[in-house]
Amino acid sequence: MMKKLLTALALLTITAAPGIARADLKVVATVPDLAALARTVGKGHATVKALSLPTQDPHFVDAKPSLMLDLNRADLLIAVGVSLEVGWLPSLQVGARNADIQSGARGYLDCSRHVGLLDVPRGKVSRAQGDIHPGGNPHYLYDPRRAKDCAAAIAAKMAALDPGNAAAYRANLAAFNARLAAAQKRWQGRMAARRGAHIVTYHKSFVYLADWLGFQIVDQLEPKPGIAPTPSHVVHVIQAARGQKAFALLQESYYPSRTSKLVAQKIGAHLVVIPGGTNFAGGQTYIQHMDQLIAKLAGAAR
């Protein structure tokens, strides 16, 4: 009996010792791109999980019990915001029973509050306009300038939650910023000749990409955000895209491509299908994902 008591006391002493490092910061991100940024910034001191896959439309994710478990154990939840996850994240937060990661709590980060948003609607917004986001367009991670802002916000939040490793988070952020600056120079160089060129998109996903690279968007195949293409709208898009000599039609891989293939053929443009996000589970970084996207665009530009 005495031996067991001494063993328990020894374990308690070791656990309470001031020199013992804390466990890794447990981070959960709603989409793979944010998870990849968090893994880069938190390298060495944070474990990161993503709630969705790059093959899933982030507007519609299954609120599975396993995701609630991830959130229950999380110190930090990172979201895109601007109502992108409104259809599924709130129920996961409630089911997780973790006060720290509720919206507005210390362990919650809405990255949309740290970037300049585009497509902010003016006037009254209604469902008759389609899947409109009242706060602005949520697809800002296609712009590396805004991804840089997100990474800075993530580093600041990690440092606040885990001050003992704040210097490491800042160093990881600085290293990422240097790599991203070099990559941006490379990407912009590859696409410089297409600045001012016209494109068509399936969903209104690429306004930030167009803003960054200087593309002009002719129209979307969806007549309204979230509404499937209609024959009359497709005819309108084909006519407009021919007139503007659009060189590419862009869409994420989780959207159906049958109509896109037809339209691209009719307007003499390349269909560029890209993954819906970073292959986080496969170890891909945000920069590698953007390398992949730019390579596809550059191929279409040729």
N, C-alpha and C positions, 0 to 999 in steps of 0.2 A: 504493500500500500504506500509506504513512504517513498519507495523507488518511483512509483507512478506519479506521485505528487511532485517530486523533484524534477522529473522529466517534463511535466506540464509547466512548471515554473521556468525551466530553462527555455522552453519553446516560447513562452510569453515574453521572456527577456529579449530573445533574439528578434521577435516580431516588433517589439517596441523600441529597439535600438535606434538611435537617431541617425546613424550612418547608413542604414539600409535604404536602398533606392525604392521609390514607390513603383507599383505595377504600371504597365503601359497604360496610357490614356486610351480609353475605348471610344472609337469614333465611328459613327454611322452616317453615310451620305445617301441622299435620295437617288442620285443618278451617278453612273460610272465616271463621268468627267470630274465631278466634284470629289468623288472618292479617290481618283488618281491624283488630283491636286493635294488632297489631304495626306495621302501616303507619302508624297514627295516632301511636303513641309514637315510632316511628323516623323520622318525617317529616324529609326533608332529608338523612338520613345512613344509611338502610337501604333495601335492596331486598328485597321480600317476595314469596314464592310460597306458594300453598296446594296441598297434595297431593290434596285432594278437592274436589268441587263441591257446591253446596247441593242439587243434584238427586240426590246419592248418599247412601245410608244409610252413615253413618260407621263402622258396624260392619263393613261389607263394601266394601272398596276394592280395585281391581285393582292389584297390585304391579308396575306397568309399568316397563320399563328406563328410560324418560324420567324417572320419579320418582327412581330411583336416581342419575341424573346430577345432578338438582337437589340431592340430599342430599350427593353427593360434593363439590360446590362450596360447601356451606353452612358458615357460621361458627356458626349457631345453629339448633337444631331445637326447636320449641315443640309440645308434645303436650297433649291433654286429660288423658290418663292414666286411672286407674281401670279399666284393661283395655279401654277403648273400642276402641283400635286394635290390640289384641293379635293379631288374626287376619291382619294385613297389614303393620304397621309394622316389626316385628323383622326380617323378611326383607329389607325395603328398607334398613334400617340396615346389615345384613351386606353386602348387595350394593353399597352405596355406597362401602365401603372408606375411610371417613372416621372416624378414631378420635375426633375432636373432638365428634361428635354422637351417640355411643353413649350408651345409658342410664347415667346417673351421671357422665358426662364433663362437662367445663367448658362445652361448647357445647350442653348438653341441658337443657331446662326442662320439667318436669312440673308443669303449672299446678294439678293437683288437690291438690298439697301446700300450696297457698296459699289454699285456700277451705275453708269448713265444709261437709262432705259429709253428705247425707241418705241414707236407705235403706241404711245399713250393715248387712249381714246379721249376725244373731246365731246362734251355733252352727255346725254343719257345713253346708257349701255343696256341692251336687252338681248335675250336669247335669240330673237329674230335675226340678229346680226351674225349668228353662228357662235362658235366657241371663242368669244372675245374675252381677253384678259383685261379687266378694268385698270390694272396698275401699269400695263405695258407689255411688250413682247418678252416672253421668258426665255427665248433661245439665244441668249447672249454669250454662251460659252463657245460659239463658233467664231468669236472675235478674241484673239489672244490678248489684246489690250485689256479687255474686260476680265479674262481669265487671270491675268496678272493681279488685278484688283481683288478678285476672289481669293487668290492665294495669300495676299497680304492680310485680308480679313481673317482667314483661317489661322494664319500664324499668330495674329494678335489674340484670337480667342483661345488657342491652345496655350499660349503663354499665360493668359489670365487664369485658366483652369489648372495649369501645371507650372507655376512660376519657377520651380527648381530646374526645369529644362528650357526656360525661356530663351537662353542664349543659343541653344541648339536649334530651336525653331527658327530663330532669326537668321542663323547661319545657313540653314537649309533653304530658307526663302531667298536669301541673297544669291546662293548658288543656282537656284531655279531661275531667278530673274536674269542672271547672266546667260544661261543656256537659252532661255526664251528670246532674249534680245537677238542673239546670234541666229536663232531659227527664224525669227520674224524677218530679218534682213534677207535670209535665203528664200523664204516663201514669197516675199514681196518682189524679189528679183525675178523669180520664175514666172510670176503673173503680171509683171509690169506692162507687157505688151497688150494685155487684155483690159487694161484700165479704161473704163467707159463703155465696155462691151455690154451687150444685153443677154440676160438669161431668163429662163422660165423656171418656176419651182412648183413642186406638188403642193406642199403645205407652206404656210407663211413662216418657215423655219430659218430662212437665210438672210433676213434683213440686216443682221449684224455682220455677217460675212461680206455681204454686198457693200455695206458701209465701210468696212475695213479695206477691201480690195478695189473699191471703186466701180463695182458692177452696177448696171441699171436693171432692175427687175421689171419685166414686161407685165407679168401677171402670174397668178397661181392657178393650177388645175382645179383646185377646190374653189367653187364659186363663192363660198363663205368658209371661214376656218372651221374645220371639222366636218364639213359637208362633202360627200363624195361627188366627183365630177359629173356634170350633166351633159348630155349631147349638145345642147345649145351653147353652153359655156365653153365646151371644148372647141367648137367651131370658132367662137370668138377669139380664144387664145391662139389658135392656129393662124388665123388671119393677122392678128396683132404681132405675133412672133415672127411671121414671115416678113412683115413690113419693117420690123426692127432688126432683122437678120440675127436673131438670137443664136448663140453658138452652143449653148448647153441647156439641158433640162436637169435640174437637181432635185433629188429626193432621198430620204432616208430609206434604209433597207426594209423597215417594218411596214411601209406603205405598199399597196399593190402596184405592180409595174405594167400591167397590160395596157392601160390607157396611156401611160407615160411613153411606152415604146412606140405606140401608134403616133402620138403627137410629135415625138422627136423625129420620127421618120418623115412625117408630113412637112415639118419645118426645116428639115435638113440639119438638125442639131444632134449633138452627142447626148445620150442619156447617161448621167453621172449618178450612180447609186452608191451611197456611202453608208457605212455603219452608223447606227443611231447614237453612238457614243464610244468612248474608250473601252477597249477590251480589258477592263480592270482585272477580271478573274484570271486572264491569261498573262498578266504582268505588264501589259502595255502602259506606257506613260501618256500623259496628255500631249506632250510634244510629239511622240511617235504617232499618236492618233491624228494630229494635225498634219504631220508629214504625209500620212496615208491620204488624207483628204486633198491636200495640195497636189500630190502626185496624180490623182485622178483628174483634177481640174486641169492640170498642165497637159495631160494626155489629150483631153478634149480640146484644149486650146490649139494643139498642133493640127 
